[in-house]
Amino acid sequence: MKKRILVVDDEQGIRASLQMTLKPAYEVACASNAEEGLARFRQELPNLVLLDVILPGADGLELLQAMRSEDSGVPVIMLTAIKTVKTAVDAMKMGAADYVTKPFDIEELRLIVAKTLATQELEQEVRYLRAQVVNSYGFHNLVGKSPAMREIYSKIEQVADTRTTVLVTGESGTGKELVARALHFNSARRERPFIAINCASIPDALIESELFGHEKGSFTGALARRLGKVELAHGGTLFLDEVGDLGLPTQAKLLRFLQEREFTRVGGSQTIKVDVRIIAATNKRLEELIRRQEFREDLYYRINVVSLYLPPLRDRREDIPHLAKHFLAKRLEADGRAPLEISKEALEILAKHPWPGNVRELENVLEQALIWCRGTTITPDHLPTTLRADTHSALLHEQALGGQLSLEKAVQEFERELLQEALTRTGYVQTHAAAMLGITRRMLKYRMDMLGLSSPQAQPAAIPKDAS
């Protein structure tokens, strides 16, 4: 679809010339005065306006103000004579995108129009993407209704729009980075960068350069100046993930930065000041690291101004159904698939699993289930066998302790389950299954016969048709 351009100029010759110049590439509408121009602006909804500075009645600046108040996203290029260039410059201060002097060069005009429209399109895309990012990390994306999570939401809401340094703690996979992003995108810094660095994944020799940048020639391989994460995060938020893995020398430099809010690039001499909010996260007990003299106590108190602890998923099992349905809906939308349900039996299995990998593990399990599910409902058959085995073991445990199952029967069922899992994992190669269980192949075969287990290949031989 062609872009729409509105030309507002009181000279018939100028309007005709611009229409002829732009018509092959754009749809062009024209107006001869301010009143008609504003009416056409509302009617045509143009992508760009070419506006004369001098108009009969209300002048171009007044019309510019009116258009900007109607829709500030539509770029306006002022048309001006040499003697009114100062007025055109004033118009740019009021929000005009550019100006062209009369008589104008046709190629120059086409170039300015094309560049302005391209810039407008890019700005619209950036605004859309920013809105999507903010929406992705809003409070509503932190899923869970347990008391522990409601307390987390309350704290995030209170501390988000402040400069306060926050320490987020919890096991791996509990969603610490998601909380950090929620803090950033619900603050006044949301339009500025959110820069994350995983302190555990970068060697000690490189972490200082990653954080603070380096100058050309500061060390072997430093072929050009490089800005560090701290500098790139200016005006926004720096997320230090796994801060407990920083070495003591880097901890000292980070402490100085937090105290002074300034730093020097590696190999440089210039002191650089930045405005950065720090959010740190760790799955380690920093107090224990301090006791072992592996983490600076003064740095701990600098980053632990406000502490947010994310409980493991096993301690908030009531959130598991909500999280499962959230991850399922998110993945289905991303894949463009029709809605699916999770069966009651599958949800019960998910609710009883200990989730050592926490929320991240649950998301991965749901993604796997979607791969195997070809119907409209996720059932226990679509879940990993380890989850089903965990649930069966828990059921045996409850039945035995509840007097519904004798100890002998419970032990037999557990042994059958264990042998079946070993055989499945090894493709029913009995030698490998026996080695996995730490027994001999003879003992494995004996236990299989006792429990009624057999390999899929162990089928009765077919009788030949010509047998007599």
Secondary structure, DSSP 8 states (H G I E B T S, - for coil): ---EEEEE-S-HHHHHHHHHHHTTTSEEEEESSHHHHHHHHHHH--SEEEEES--SSS-HHHHHHHHHHH-TTS-EEEEEEGGGHHHHHHHHHTT--EEEEES--HHHHHHHHHHHHHHHHHHHHHHHHHHHHHHHTSGGGS---SHHHHHHHHHHHHHTTS---EEEE-STTS-HHHHHHHHHHTSTTTTS-EEEEETTSS-HHHHHHHHH-B-TTSSTT--S-B--HHHHTTTSEEEEETGGG--HHHHHHHHHHHHHSEEE-BT---EEE---EEEEEESS-HHHHHHTTSS-HHHHHHH-SEEEE---GGG-GGGHHHHHHHHHHHHHHHHT----EE-HHHHHHHHHS--TTHHHHHHHHHHHHHHH--SSEE-GGGS-HHHHHHHHHHHHHHHHHTTSS-HHHHHHHHHHHHHHHHHHHTTT-HHHHHHHHTS-HHHHHHHHHHHT---TT-------TT--
